[in-house]
Amino acid sequence: MKIVVDTNIIFSSLLNTNGTIGQLLFNSDSVFEFYSCSYMRHEIEKHWAKLKRISKLSDRELREAQHKIFAKINFINEELIPTKIWLAAEELVENIDVDDLDFVALTKYLKGYLWTGDKELYAGLKQKNFKRIYTTNELTALRKKRG
């Protein structure tokens, strides 16, 4: 099952690799394939100082965590996504959060499911009848059921 991982999930896993999110990423190989946008790598770098400050990890420790997490994720170049899918995704995220456009477009492109910790995005997409979205708790329950 293809799962698209958004920014807040990756940030959370970097801040605590031993937490529920980290455990899902590291221990779900038989159930899930994780994906994210190539742009995500730039987002991490952009917020690196903040991640270091919040995590209280050294640069080396945080880089090790990043390396382990990124090894579990297939990064897809957004340029592969057809315009038609971008337009459909744009309709979905308008009035919610345009910053999540890439993740919704990638989810539609892969015919996968979006994993988010963003409650506003989750509620907004559900309200627009977008069913291909999971919270961490829902994904944990699904893994338990399937694994």
C-alpha positions, -999 to +999 in steps of 0.1 A: +000+000+000+014+034-011+015+060+017+025+096+009+042+112+039+038+150+044+060+176+061+046+173+096+051+136+097+087+138+086+094+166+111+078+146+139+098+115+130+130+135+130+122+150+164+115+116+179+126+085+158+114+062+187+079+076+188+048+062+171+055+079+138+091+067+138+080+032+146+055+032+117+082+043+093+108+018+105+086-012+111+060-013+083+080-026+053+057-056+049+026-034+048+034+001+035+056+017+009+064+053+019+067+082-006+072+119-005+078+148-028+114+157-038+107+192-025+105+177+010+143+175+011+146+213+006+119+218+033+140+199+058+171+220+050+151+252+052+140+243+088+172+226+099+181+251+126+146+250+141+147+211+140+181+212+158+168+236+184+136+217+191+151+182+191+181+192+212+202+168+190+236+176+177+239+182+140+255+147+135+227+130+155+200+148+135+217+140+102+218+103+112+181+104+120+175+121+087+195+095+068+176+066+084+142+082+078+150+092+042+161+056+035+125+045+042+110+070+018+108+069-020+112+105-031+093+114-064+100+143-086+069+165-087+076+172-124+063+137-132+028+146-121+005+155-150-011+189-151-046+174-149-037+159-115-022+192-102-055+209-111-076+184-093-054+185-063-055+223-063-093+222-061-091+199-031-066+220-011-080+255-019-095+270+012-076+245+033-038+249+028-022+254-005+012+244+010-001+208+010-008+208-028+023+188-036+014+160-012-022+158-024-011+158-060+014+130-053-012+110-035-035+112-065-007+105-089+004+073-071-032+063-063-020+061-027-030+075+007-018+106+024-005+103+059-008+136+078-008+150+113-023+182+101-058+182+116-071+211+095-059+194+063-074+161+074-108+176+083-109+198+052-101+170+028-126+146+045-152+173+042-145+175+004-150+137+003-113+129-002-111+094+015-074+086+007-061+102+039-050+088+073-040+101+107-012+084+126-037+065+148-056+053+117-024+041+100-013+024+132-046+005+134-044-004+097-009-018+101-021-039+131-050-052+110-029-060+080+004-070+096 
